[in-house]
Amino acid sequence: MKLIDITAYYHNCSGGIKTYLQNKIKWLEDKPIDHIVVIPGKVNKTYTVGRTKFYELSSFRMIGGYRYFRSIKEINEVIEREKTRYC
């Protein structure tokens, strides 16, 4: 099974959503589930936290340090890439 979380509200100073995802990452550590998280960032990069793979997509800067995705197309490309890796 593969689970993908996509959120625009995740950064160093964020609260509830980041906390939720951090707890989910810990909970999934010993489960046979691939976990993917897609978040906005300064530049495109991929990294892992535990067994969770993060896709950080280049995004627009907004108020309060938040960022917002530039393109739904990039999000769809991540989904397609991950679908291919699962099948």
PDB file of N, CA, C and O in Angstrom:
ATOM      1  N   MET A   1       0.846  -1.169   0.000  1.00  0.00           N
ATOM      2  CA  MET A   1       0.000   0.000   0.000  1.00  0.00           C
ATOM      3  C   MET A   1       0.891   1.232   0.000  1.00  0.00           C
ATOM      4  O   MET A   1       1.973   1.234   0.588  1.00  0.00           O
ATOM      5  N   LYS A   2       0.420   2.279  -0.669  1.00  0.00           N
ATOM      6  CA  LYS A   2       1.127   3.547  -0.709  1.00  0.00           C
ATOM      7  C   LYS A   2       0.155   4.651  -0.328  1.00  0.00           C
ATOM      8  O   LYS A   2      -0.987   4.678  -0.787  1.00  0.00           O
ATOM      9  N   LEU A   3       0.622   5.554   0.511  1.00  0.00           N
ATOM     10  CA  LEU A   3      -0.194   6.651   1.007  1.00  0.00           C
ATOM     11  C   LEU A   3       0.513   7.958   0.663  1.00  0.00           C
ATOM     12  O   LEU A   3       1.701   8.115   0.945  1.00  0.00           O
ATOM     13  N   ILE A   4      -0.225   8.910   0.045  1.00  0.00           N
ATOM     14  CA  ILE A   4       0.361  10.204  -0.321  1.00  0.00           C
ATOM     15  C   ILE A   4      -0.399  11.320   0.388  1.00  0.00           C
ATOM     16  O   ILE A   4      -1.622  11.418   0.291  1.00  0.00           O
ATOM     17  N   ASP A   5       0.353  12.160   1.105  1.00  0.00           N
ATOM     18  CA  ASP A   5      -0.199  13.363   1.720  1.00  0.00           C
ATOM     19  C   ASP A   5       0.318  14.560   0.944  1.00  0.00           C
ATOM     20  O   ASP A   5       1.512  14.650   0.658  1.00  0.00           O
ATOM     21  N   ILE A   6      -0.574  15.479   0.603  1.00  0.00           N
ATOM     22  CA  ILE A   6      -0.216  16.700  -0.104  1.00  0.00           C
ATOM     23  C   ILE A   6      -0.746  17.867   0.717  1.00  0.00           C
ATOM     24  O   ILE A   6      -1.944  17.946   0.990  1.00  0.00           O
ATOM     25  N   THR A   7       0.150  18.775   1.112  1.00  0.00           N
ATOM     26  CA  THR A   7      -0.292  19.932   1.884  1.00  0.00           C
ATOM     27  C   THR A   7       0.535  21.163   1.544  1.00  0.00           C
ATOM     28  O   THR A   7       1.749  21.081   1.358  1.00  0.00           O
ATOM     29  N   ALA A   8      -0.130  22.283   1.469  1.00  0.00           N
ATOM     30  CA  ALA A   8       0.558  23.561   1.247  1.00  0.00           C
ATOM     31  C   ALA A   8       0.955  24.199   2.574  1.00  0.00           C
ATOM     32  O   ALA A   8       1.677  25.196   2.578  1.00  0.00           O
ATOM     33  N   TYR A   9       0.506  23.657   3.686  1.00  0.00           N
ATOM     34  CA  TYR A   9       0.717  24.281   4.994  1.00  0.00           C
ATOM     35  C   TYR A   9       1.704  23.500   5.847  1.00  0.00           C
ATOM     36  O   TYR A   9       1.342  22.936   6.880  1.00  0.00           O
ATOM     37  N   TYR A  10       2.950  23.473   5.402  1.00  0.00           N
ATOM     38  CA  TYR A  10       3.992  22.730   6.102  1.00  0.00           C
ATOM     39  C   TYR A  10       5.284  23.524   5.983  1.00  0.00           C
ATOM     40  O   TYR A  10       5.821  23.665   4.884  1.00  0.00           O
ATOM     41  N   HIS A  11       5.785  24.038   7.082  1.00  0.00           N
ATOM     42  CA  HIS A  11       7.103  24.670   7.105  1.00  0.00           C
ATOM     43  C   HIS A  11       7.602  24.692   8.539  1.00  0.00           C
ATOM     44  O   HIS A  11       6.922  24.206   9.443  1.00  0.00           O
ATOM     45  N   ASN A  12       8.775  25.249   8.752  1.00  0.00           N
ATOM     46  CA  ASN A  12       9.429  25.192  10.071  1.00  0.00           C
ATOM     47  C   ASN A  12       8.577  25.732  11.207  1.00  0.00           C
ATOM     48  O   ASN A  12       8.646  25.219  12.324  1.00  0.00           O
ATOM     49  N   CYS A  13       7.779  26.753  10.947  1.00  0.00           N
ATOM     50  CA  CYS A  13       6.989  27.382  12.014  1.00  0.00           C
ATOM     51  C   CYS A  13       5.529  26.926  12.027  1.00  0.00           C
ATOM     52  O   CYS A  13       4.737  27.419  12.830  1.00  0.00           O
ATOM     53  N   SER A  14       5.173  26.004  11.159  1.00  0.00           N
ATOM     54  CA  SER A  14       3.766  25.584  11.114  1.00  0.00           C
ATOM     55  C   SER A  14       3.432  24.734  12.332  1.00  0.00           C
ATOM     56  O   SER A  14       4.320  24.286  13.057  1.00  0.00           O
ATOM     57  N   GLY A  15       2.157  24.522  12.540  1.00  0.00           N
ATOM     58  CA  GLY A  15       1.725  23.842  13.756  1.00  0.00           C
ATOM     59  C   GLY A  15       1.028  22.532  13.518  1.00  0.00           C
ATOM     60  O   GLY A  15       1.679  21.497  13.374  1.00  0.00           O
ATOM     61  N   GLY A  16      -0.299  22.557  13.474  1.00  0.00           N
ATOM     62  CA  GLY A  16      -1.114  21.354  13.496  1.00  0.00           C
ATOM     63  C   GLY A  16      -0.859  20.368  12.378  1.00  0.00           C
ATOM     64  O   GLY A  16      -0.753  19.168  12.633  1.00  0.00           O
ATOM     65  N   ILE A  17      -0.759  20.838  11.147  1.00  0.00           N
ATOM     66  CA  ILE A  17      -0.563  19.915  10.025  1.00  0.00           C
ATOM     67  C   ILE A  17       0.814  19.267  10.105  1.00  0.00           C
ATOM     68  O   ILE A  17       0.943  18.062   9.890  1.00  0.00           O
ATOM     69  N   LYS A  18       1.834  20.044  10.409  1.00  0.00           N
ATOM     70  CA  LYS A  18       3.183  19.488  10.533  1.00  0.00           C
ATOM     71  C   LYS A  18       3.245  18.475  11.678  1.00  0.00           C
ATOM     72  O   LYS A  18       3.836  17.405  11.536  1.00  0.00           O
ATOM     73  N   THR A  19       2.634  18.817  12.805  1.00  0.00           N
ATOM     74  CA  THR A  19       2.598  17.901  13.949  1.00  0.00           C
ATOM     75  C   THR A  19       1.875  16.607  13.575  1.00  0.00           C
ATOM     76  O   THR A  19       2.338  15.515  13.907  1.00  0.00           O
ATOM     77  N   TYR A  20       0.741  16.731  12.883  1.00  0.00           N
ATOM     78  CA  TYR A  20      -0.009  15.558  12.438  1.00  0.00           C
ATOM     79  C   TYR A  20       0.857  14.664  11.560  1.00  0.00           C
ATOM     80  O   TYR A  20       0.898  13.450  11.756  1.00  0.00           O
ATOM     81  N   LEU A  21       1.552  15.262  10.590  1.00  0.00           N
ATOM     82  CA  LEU A  21       2.378  14.463   9.683  1.00  0.00           C
ATOM     83  C   LEU A  21       3.576  13.851  10.409  1.00  0.00           C
ATOM     84  O   LEU A  21       3.949  12.714  10.118  1.00  0.00           O
ATOM     85  N   GLN A  22       4.180  14.568  11.336  1.00  0.00           N
ATOM     86  CA  GLN A  22       5.295  14.002  12.112  1.00  0.00           C
ATOM     87  C   GLN A  22       4.825  12.795  12.928  1.00  0.00           C
ATOM     88  O   GLN A  22       5.526  11.786  13.004  1.00  0.00           O
ATOM     89  N   ASN A  23       3.652  12.898  13.530  1.00  0.00           N
ATOM     90  CA  ASN A  23       3.100  11.765  14.284  1.00  0.00           C
ATOM     91  C   ASN A  23       2.757  10.604  13.361  1.00  0.00           C
ATOM     92  O   ASN A  23       2.953   9.443  13.719  1.00  0.00           O
ATOM     93  N   LYS A  24       2.252  10.912  12.189  1.00  0.00           N
ATOM     94  CA  LYS A  24       1.923   9.869  11.208  1.00  0.00           C
ATOM     95  C   LYS A  24       3.189   9.145  10.758  1.00  0.00           C
ATOM     96  O   LYS A  24       3.194   7.921  10.626  1.00  0.00           O
ATOM     97  N   ILE A  25       4.271   9.905  10.522  1.00  0.00           N
ATOM     98  CA  ILE A  25       5.551   9.306  10.126  1.00  0.00           C
ATOM     99  C   ILE A  25       6.023   8.317  11.190  1.00  0.00           C
ATOM    100  O   ILE A  25       6.447   7.209  10.863  1.00  0.00           O
ATOM    101  N   LYS A  26       5.952   8.706  12.444  1.00  0.00           N
ATOM    102  CA  LYS A  26       6.346   7.810  13.549  1.00  0.00           C
ATOM    103  C   LYS A  26       5.457   6.570  13.588  1.00  0.00           C
ATOM    104  O   LYS A  26       5.950   5.455  13.754  1.00  0.00           O
ATOM    105  N   TRP A  27       4.147   6.765  13.437  1.00  0.00           N
ATOM    106  CA  TRP A  27       3.205   5.651  13.501  1.00  0.00           C
ATOM    107  C   TRP A  27       3.437   4.663  12.356  1.00  0.00           C
ATOM    108  O   TRP A  27       3.271   3.456  12.535  1.00  0.00           O
ATOM    109  N   LEU A  28       3.819   5.168  11.183  1.00  0.00           N
ATOM    110  CA  LEU A  28       4.002   4.313  10.004  1.00  0.00           C
ATOM    111  C   LEU A  28       5.355   3.592   9.974  1.00  0.00           C
ATOM    112  O   LEU A  28       5.575   2.742   9.111  1.00  0.00           O
ATOM    113  N   GLU A  29       6.262   3.917  10.900  1.00  0.00           N
ATOM    114  CA  GLU A  29       7.615   3.351  10.873  1.00  0.00           C
ATOM    115  C   GLU A  29       7.652   1.844  10.752  1.00  0.00           C
ATOM    116  O   GLU A  29       8.479   1.315  10.009  1.00  0.00           O
ATOM    117  N   ASP A  30       6.792   1.141  11.448  1.00  0.00           N
ATOM    118  CA  ASP A  30       6.831  -0.322  11.448  1.00  0.00           C
ATOM    119  C   ASP A  30       5.688  -0.943  10.649  1.00  0.00           C
ATOM    120  O   ASP A  30       5.385  -2.127  10.801  1.00  0.00           O
ATOM    121  N   LYS A  31       5.062  -0.141   9.805  1.00  0.00           N
ATOM    122  CA  LYS A  31       3.950  -0.631   8.979  1.00  0.00           C
ATOM    123  C   LYS A  31       4.430  -0.862   7.542  1.00  0.00           C
ATOM    124  O   LYS A  31       5.316  -0.150   7.071  1.00  0.00           O
ATOM    125  N   PRO A  32       3.861  -1.840   6.846  1.00  0.00           N
ATOM    126  CA  PRO A  32       4.253  -2.096   5.455  1.00  0.00           C
ATOM    127  C   PRO A  32       3.543  -1.140   4.480  1.00  0.00           C
ATOM    128  O   PRO A  32       2.885  -1.573   3.533  1.00  0.00           O
ATOM    129  N   ILE A  33       3.692   0.154   4.732  1.00  0.00           N
ATOM    130  CA  ILE A  33       3.027   1.179   3.931  1.00  0.00           C
ATOM    131  C   ILE A  33       4.079   2.180   3.456  1.00  0.00           C
ATOM    132  O   ILE A  33       4.843   2.707   4.264  1.00  0.00           O
ATOM    133  N   ASP A  34       4.119   2.440   2.161  1.00  0.00           N
ATOM    134  CA  ASP A  34       4.989   3.485   1.639  1.00  0.00           C
ATOM    135  C   ASP A  34       4.282   4.818   1.840  1.00  0.00           C
ATOM    136  O   ASP A  34       3.125   4.981   1.452  1.00  0.00           O
ATOM    137  N   HIS A  35       4.980   5.766   2.446  1.00  0.00           N
ATOM    138  CA  HIS A  35       4.386   7.069   2.744  1.00  0.00           C
ATOM    139  C   HIS A  35       5.129   8.156   1.969  1.00  0.00           C
ATOM    140  O   HIS A  35       6.355   8.250   2.032  1.00  0.00           O
ATOM    141  N   ILE A  36       4.378   8.965   1.243  1.00  0.00           N
ATOM    142  CA  ILE A  36       4.906  10.058   0.447  1.00  0.00           C
ATOM    143  C   ILE A  36       4.251  11.347   0.947  1.00  0.00           C
ATOM    144  O   ILE A  36       3.048  11.376   1.207  1.00  0.00           O
ATOM    145  N   VAL A  37       5.052  12.420   1.081  1.00  0.00           N
ATOM    146  CA  VAL A  37       4.520  13.726   1.469  1.00  0.00           C
ATOM    147  C   VAL A  37       4.975  14.742   0.415  1.00  0.00           C
ATOM    148  O   VAL A  37       6.158  14.808   0.083  1.00  0.00           O
ATOM    149  N   VAL A  38       4.038  15.525  -0.103  1.00  0.00           N
ATOM    150  CA  VAL A  38       4.335  16.563  -1.092  1.00  0.00           C
ATOM    151  C   VAL A  38       4.060  17.912  -0.439  1.00  0.00           C
ATOM    152  O   VAL A  38       2.947  18.188   0.011  1.00  0.00           O
ATOM    153  N   ILE A  39       5.109  18.754  -0.396  1.00  0.00           N
ATOM    154  CA  ILE A  39       4.993  20.055   0.254  1.00  0.00           C
ATOM    155  C   ILE A  39       5.649  21.133  -0.623  1.00  0.00           C
ATOM    156  O   ILE A  39       6.475  20.812  -1.478  1.00  0.00           O
ATOM    157  N   PRO A  40       5.290  22.394  -0.418  1.00  0.00           N
ATOM    158  CA  PRO A  40       5.961  23.474  -1.144  1.00  0.00           C
ATOM    159  C   PRO A  40       7.313  23.788  -0.499  1.00  0.00           C
ATOM    160  O   PRO A  40       7.497  23.599   0.703  1.00  0.00           O
ATOM    161  N   GLY A  41       8.257  24.270  -1.314  1.00  0.00           N
ATOM    162  CA  GLY A  41       9.570  24.637  -0.803  1.00  0.00           C
ATOM    163  C   GLY A  41      10.216  25.678  -1.691  1.00  0.00           C
ATOM    164  O   GLY A  41       9.605  26.156  -2.647  1.00  0.00           O
ATOM    165  N   LYS A  42      11.464  26.034  -1.373  1.00  0.00           N
ATOM    166  CA  LYS A  42      12.192  27.024  -2.181  1.00  0.00           C
ATOM    167  C   LYS A  42      12.596  26.454  -3.529  1.00  0.00           C
ATOM    168  O   LYS A  42      12.486  27.125  -4.555  1.00  0.00           O
ATOM    169  N   VAL A  43      13.065  25.211  -3.521  1.00  0.00           N
ATOM    170  CA  VAL A  43      13.515  24.545  -4.751  1.00  0.00           C
ATOM    171  C   VAL A  43      13.000  23.110  -4.748  1.00  0.00           C
ATOM    172  O   VAL A  43      12.596  22.587  -3.709  1.00  0.00           O
ATOM    173  N   ASN A  44      13.018  22.488  -5.901  1.00  0.00           N
ATOM    174  CA  ASN A  44      12.623  21.080  -5.990  1.00  0.00           C
ATOM    175  C   ASN A  44      13.698  20.221  -5.334  1.00  0.00           C
ATOM    176  O   ASN A  44      14.881  20.327  -5.657  1.00  0.00           O
ATOM    177  N   LYS A  45      13.268  19.373  -4.414  1.00  0.00           N
ATOM    178  CA  LYS A  45      14.192  18.400  -3.827  1.00  0.00           C
ATOM    179  C   LYS A  45      13.397  17.248  -3.235  1.00  0.00           C
ATOM    180  O   LYS A  45      12.210  17.371  -2.933  1.00  0.00           O
ATOM    181  N   THR A  46      14.079  16.139  -3.081  1.00  0.00           N
ATOM    182  CA  THR A  46      13.488  14.929  -2.522  1.00  0.00           C
ATOM    183  C   THR A  46      14.381  14.460  -1.385  1.00  0.00           C
ATOM    184  O   THR A  46      15.606  14.471  -1.505  1.00  0.00           O
ATOM    185  N   TYR A  47      13.770  14.049  -0.283  1.00  0.00           N
ATOM    186  CA  TYR A  47      14.530  13.544   0.851  1.00  0.00           C
ATOM    187  C   TYR A  47      13.635  12.612   1.663  1.00  0.00           C
ATOM    188  O   TYR A  47      12.425  12.553   1.442  1.00  0.00           O
ATOM    189  N   THR A  48      14.229  11.896   2.588  1.00  0.00           N
ATOM    190  CA  THR A  48      13.449  10.985   3.421  1.00  0.00           C
ATOM    191  C   THR A  48      13.589  11.364   4.896  1.00  0.00           C
ATOM    192  O   THR A  48      14.619  11.872   5.341  1.00  0.00           O
ATOM    193  N   VAL A  49      12.524  11.099   5.623  1.00  0.00           N
ATOM    194  CA  VAL A  49      12.500  11.218   7.079  1.00  0.00           C
ATOM    195  C   VAL A  49      11.960   9.879   7.560  1.00  0.00           C
ATOM    196  O   VAL A  49      10.790   9.559   7.352  1.00  0.00           O
ATOM    197  N   GLY A  50      12.823   9.103   8.204  1.00  0.00           N
ATOM    198  CA  GLY A  50      12.430   7.737   8.539  1.00  0.00           C
ATOM    199  C   GLY A  50      12.200   6.968   7.239  1.00  0.00           C
ATOM    200  O   GLY A  50      13.081   6.908   6.381  1.00  0.00           O
ATOM    201  N   ARG A  51      11.028   6.391   7.100  1.00  0.00           N
ATOM    202  CA  ARG A  51      10.665   5.669   5.875  1.00  0.00           C
ATOM    203  C   ARG A  51       9.808   6.518   4.940  1.00  0.00           C
ATOM    204  O   ARG A  51       9.379   6.042   3.889  1.00  0.00           O
ATOM    205  N   THR A  52       9.559   7.764   5.316  1.00  0.00           N
ATOM    206  CA  THR A  52       8.704   8.645   4.527  1.00  0.00           C
ATOM    207  C   THR A  52       9.539   9.436   3.529  1.00  0.00           C
ATOM    208  O   THR A  52      10.580   9.998   3.870  1.00  0.00           O
ATOM    209  N   LYS A  53       9.057   9.467   2.285  1.00  0.00           N
ATOM    210  CA  LYS A  53       9.729  10.219   1.224  1.00  0.00           C
ATOM    211  C   LYS A  53       9.024  11.557   1.044  1.00  0.00           C
ATOM    212  O   LYS A  53       7.809  11.607   0.859  1.00  0.00           O
ATOM    213  N   PHE A  54       9.794  12.638   1.101  1.00  0.00           N
ATOM    214  CA  PHE A  54       9.269  13.987   0.895  1.00  0.00           C
ATOM    215  C   PHE A  54       9.634  14.480  -0.491  1.00  0.00           C
ATOM    216  O   PHE A  54      10.772  14.331  -0.937  1.00  0.00           O
ATOM    217  N   TYR A  55       8.657  15.071  -1.171  1.00  0.00           N
ATOM    218  CA  TYR A  55       8.882  15.823  -2.393  1.00  0.00           C
ATOM    219  C   TYR A  55       8.610  17.279  -2.041  1.00  0.00           C
ATOM    220  O   TYR A  55       7.486  17.646  -1.701  1.00  0.00           O
ATOM    221  N   GLU A  56       9.644  18.099  -2.127  1.00  0.00           N
ATOM    222  CA  GLU A  56       9.485  19.531  -1.893  1.00  0.00           C
ATOM    223  C   GLU A  56       9.501  20.184  -3.271  1.00  0.00           C
ATOM    224  O   GLU A  56      10.481  20.057  -4.006  1.00  0.00           O
ATOM    225  N   LEU A  57       8.422  20.881  -3.625  1.00  0.00           N
ATOM    226  CA  LEU A  57       8.293  21.475  -4.945  1.00  0.00           C
ATOM    227  C   LEU A  57       8.492  22.985  -4.882  1.00  0.00           C
ATOM    228  O   LEU A  57       7.983  23.649  -3.979  1.00  0.00           O
ATOM    229  N   SER A  58       9.229  23.516  -5.839  1.00  0.00           N
ATOM    230  CA  SER A  58       9.483  24.948  -5.927  1.00  0.00           C
ATOM    231  C   SER A  58       8.160  25.709  -5.912  1.00  0.00           C
ATOM    232  O   SER A  58       7.245  25.407  -6.679  1.00  0.00           O
ATOM    233  N   SER A  59       8.075  26.707  -5.021  1.00  0.00           N
ATOM    234  CA  SER A  59       6.787  27.360  -4.769  1.00  0.00           C
ATOM    235  C   SER A  59       6.939  28.857  -4.561  1.00  0.00           C
ATOM    236  O   SER A  59       8.035  29.372  -4.340  1.00  0.00           O
ATOM    237  N   PHE A  60       5.790  29.546  -4.640  1.00  0.00           N
ATOM    238  CA  PHE A  60       5.740  30.987  -4.385  1.00  0.00           C
ATOM    239  C   PHE A  60       5.833  31.249  -2.882  1.00  0.00           C
ATOM    240  O   PHE A  60       5.257  30.520  -2.074  1.00  0.00           O
ATOM    241  N   ARG A  61       6.562  32.294  -2.527  1.00  0.00           N
ATOM    242  CA  ARG A  61       6.645  32.712  -1.123  1.00  0.00           C
ATOM    243  C   ARG A  61       5.402  33.528  -0.777  1.00  0.00           C
ATOM    244  O   ARG A  61       4.937  34.346  -1.571  1.00  0.00           O
ATOM    245  N   MET A  62       4.879  33.291   0.417  1.00  0.00           N
ATOM    246  CA  MET A  62       3.707  34.022   0.894  1.00  0.00           C
ATOM    247  C   MET A  62       4.008  34.618   2.263  1.00  0.00           C
ATOM    248  O   MET A  62       5.135  34.515   2.749  1.00  0.00           O
ATOM    249  N   ILE A  63       3.035  35.226   2.875  1.00  0.00           N
ATOM    250  CA  ILE A  63       3.172  35.857   4.188  1.00  0.00           C
ATOM    251  C   ILE A  63       3.470  34.809   5.263  1.00  0.00           C
ATOM    252  O   ILE A  63       2.946  33.696   5.215  1.00  0.00           O
ATOM    253  N   GLY A  64       4.308  35.170   6.225  1.00  0.00           N
ATOM    254  CA  GLY A  64       4.558  34.320   7.383  1.00  0.00           C
ATOM    255  C   GLY A  64       5.453  33.131   7.119  1.00  0.00           C
ATOM    256  O   GLY A  64       5.458  32.180   7.901  1.00  0.00           O
ATOM    257  N   GLY A  65       6.217  33.160   6.028  1.00  0.00           N
ATOM    258  CA  GLY A  65       7.106  32.049   5.730  1.00  0.00           C
ATOM    259  C   GLY A  65       6.455  30.903   4.980  1.00  0.00           C
ATOM    260  O   GLY A  65       7.133  29.955   4.584  1.00  0.00           O
ATOM    261  N   TYR A  66       5.157  30.979   4.781  1.00  0.00           N
ATOM    262  CA  TYR A  66       4.475  29.935   4.022  1.00  0.00           C
ATOM    263  C   TYR A  66       4.777  30.086   2.542  1.00  0.00           C
ATOM    264  O   TYR A  66       5.168  31.156   2.075  1.00  0.00           O
ATOM    265  N   ARG A  67       4.589  29.001   1.819  1.00  0.00           N
ATOM    266  CA  ARG A  67       4.786  28.996   0.374  1.00  0.00           C
ATOM    267  C   ARG A  67       3.561  28.327  -0.243  1.00  0.00           C
ATOM    268  O   ARG A  67       2.817  27.624   0.441  1.00  0.00           O
ATOM    269  N   TYR A  68       3.356  28.553  -1.547  1.00  0.00           N
ATOM    270  CA  TYR A  68       2.229  27.909  -2.222  1.00  0.00           C
ATOM    271  C   TYR A  68       2.697  27.353  -3.558  1.00  0.00           C
ATOM    272  O   TYR A  68       3.483  27.976  -4.271  1.00  0.00           O
ATOM    273  N   PHE A  69       2.195  26.167  -3.879  1.00  0.00           N
ATOM    274  CA  PHE A  69       2.603  25.470  -5.101  1.00  0.00           C
ATOM    275  C   PHE A  69       2.454  26.351  -6.341  1.00  0.00           C
ATOM    276  O   PHE A  69       1.484  27.097  -6.473  1.00  0.00           O
ATOM    277  N   ARG A  70       3.424  26.254  -7.241  1.00  0.00           N
ATOM    278  CA  ARG A  70       3.372  26.982  -8.506  1.00  0.00           C
ATOM    279  C   ARG A  70       2.461  26.289  -9.518  1.00  0.00           C
ATOM    280  O   ARG A  70       1.830  26.938 -10.351  1.00  0.00           O
ATOM    281  N   SER A  71       2.405  24.966  -9.431  1.00  0.00           N
ATOM    282  CA  SER A  71       1.748  24.226 -10.500  1.00  0.00           C
ATOM    283  C   SER A  71       1.130  22.919  -9.997  1.00  0.00           C
ATOM    284  O   SER A  71       1.786  22.111  -9.339  1.00  0.00           O
ATOM    285  N   ILE A  72      -0.122  22.742 -10.319  1.00  0.00           N
ATOM    286  CA  ILE A  72      -0.778  21.455 -10.044  1.00  0.00           C
ATOM    287  C   ILE A  72      -0.139  20.365 -10.907  1.00  0.00           C
ATOM    288  O   ILE A  72      -0.114  19.196 -10.523  1.00  0.00           O
ATOM    289  N   LYS A  73       0.372  20.751 -12.061  1.00  0.00           N
ATOM    290  CA  LYS A  73       1.021  19.796 -12.966  1.00  0.00           C
ATOM    291  C   LYS A  73       2.178  19.077 -12.265  1.00  0.00           C
ATOM    292  O   LYS A  73       2.337  17.866 -12.419  1.00  0.00           O
ATOM    293  N   GLU A  74       2.986  19.819 -11.493  1.00  0.00           N
ATOM    294  CA  GLU A  74       4.109  19.204 -10.780  1.00  0.00           C
ATOM    295  C   GLU A  74       3.622  18.197  -9.738  1.00  0.00           C
ATOM    296  O   GLU A  74       4.229  17.143  -9.554  1.00  0.00           O
ATOM    297  N   ILE A  75       2.536  18.526  -9.069  1.00  0.00           N
ATOM    298  CA  ILE A  75       1.957  17.601  -8.091  1.00  0.00           C
ATOM    299  C   ILE A  75       1.479  16.334  -8.804  1.00  0.00           C
ATOM    300  O   ILE A  75       1.723  15.222  -8.337  1.00  0.00           O
ATOM    301  N   ASN A  76       0.805  16.510  -9.929  1.00  0.00           N
ATOM    302  CA  ASN A  76       0.334  15.358 -10.710  1.00  0.00           C
ATOM    303  C   ASN A  76       1.491  14.501 -11.207  1.00  0.00           C
ATOM    304  O   ASN A  76       1.373  13.278 -11.282  1.00  0.00           O
ATOM    305  N   GLU A  77       2.609  15.138 -11.546  1.00  0.00           N
ATOM    306  CA  GLU A  77       3.789  14.377 -11.988  1.00  0.00           C
ATOM    307  C   GLU A  77       4.332  13.504 -10.854  1.00  0.00           C
ATOM    308  O   GLU A  77       4.742  12.368 -11.089  1.00  0.00           O
ATOM    309  N   VAL A  78       4.336  14.025  -9.644  1.00  0.00           N
ATOM    310  CA  VAL A  78       4.769  13.232  -8.486  1.00  0.00           C
ATOM    311  C   VAL A  78       3.831  12.043  -8.300  1.00  0.00           C
ATOM    312  O   VAL A  78       4.285  10.916  -8.100  1.00  0.00           O
ATOM    313  N   ILE A  79       2.532  12.291  -8.366  1.00  0.00           N
ATOM    314  CA  ILE A  79       1.549  11.206  -8.210  1.00  0.00           C
ATOM    315  C   ILE A  79       1.760  10.139  -9.266  1.00  0.00           C
ATOM    316  O   ILE A  79       1.763   8.950  -8.949  1.00  0.00           O
ATOM    317  N   GLU A  80       1.936  10.543 -10.517  1.00  0.00           N
ATOM    318  CA  GLU A  80       2.160   9.571 -11.601  1.00  0.00           C
ATOM    319  C   GLU A  80       3.458   8.799 -11.391  1.00  0.00           C
ATOM    320  O   GLU A  80       3.495   7.584 -11.587  1.00  0.00           O
ATOM    321  N   ARG A  81       4.519   9.493 -10.994  1.00  0.00           N
ATOM    322  CA  ARG A  81       5.813   8.842 -10.742  1.00  0.00           C
ATOM    323  C   ARG A  81       5.674   7.792  -9.642  1.00  0.00           C
ATOM    324  O   ARG A  81       6.202   6.686  -9.762  1.00  0.00           O
ATOM    325  N   GLU A  82       4.971   8.139  -8.582  1.00  0.00           N
ATOM    326  CA  GLU A  82       4.797   7.213  -7.476  1.00  0.00           C
ATOM    327  C   GLU A  82       3.856   6.064  -7.827  1.00  0.00           C
ATOM    328  O   GLU A  82       4.034   4.947  -7.341  1.00  0.00           O
ATOM    329  N   LYS A  83       2.863   6.329  -8.663  1.00  0.00           N
ATOM    330  CA  LYS A  83       1.979   5.244  -9.134  1.00  0.00           C
ATOM    331  C   LYS A  83       2.802   4.224  -9.916  1.00  0.00           C
ATOM    332  O   LYS A  83       2.625   3.017  -9.749  1.00  0.00           O
ATOM    333  N   THR A  84       3.688   4.707 -10.757  1.00  0.00           N
ATOM    334  CA  THR A  84       4.523   3.830 -11.573  1.00  0.00           C
ATOM    335  C   THR A  84       5.428   2.984 -10.705  1.00  0.00           C
ATOM    336  O   THR A  84       5.643   1.807 -10.993  1.00  0.00           O
ATOM    337  N   ARG A  85       5.959   3.568  -9.648  1.00  0.00           N
ATOM    338  CA  ARG A  85       6.866   2.832  -8.743  1.00  0.00           C
ATOM    339  C   ARG A  85       6.135   1.787  -7.931  1.00  0.00           C
ATOM    340  O   ARG A  85       6.757   0.858  -7.415  1.00  0.00           O
ATOM    341  N   TYR A  86       4.836   1.920  -7.809  1.00  0.00           N
ATOM    342  CA  TYR A  86       4.056   0.976  -7.006  1.00  0.00           C
ATOM    343  C   TYR A  86       3.594  -0.218  -7.817  1.00  0.00           C
ATOM    344  O   TYR A  86       3.525  -1.334  -7.303  1.00  0.00           O
ATOM    345  N   CYS A  87       3.281   0.010  -9.070  1.00  0.00           N
ATOM    346  CA  CYS A  87       2.695  -1.051  -9.912  1.00  0.00           C
ATOM    347  C   CYS A  87       3.714  -2.091 -10.301  1.00  0.00           C
ATOM    348  O   CYS A  87       3.385  -3.045 -11.005  1.00  0.00           O
TER     349      CYS A  87
END
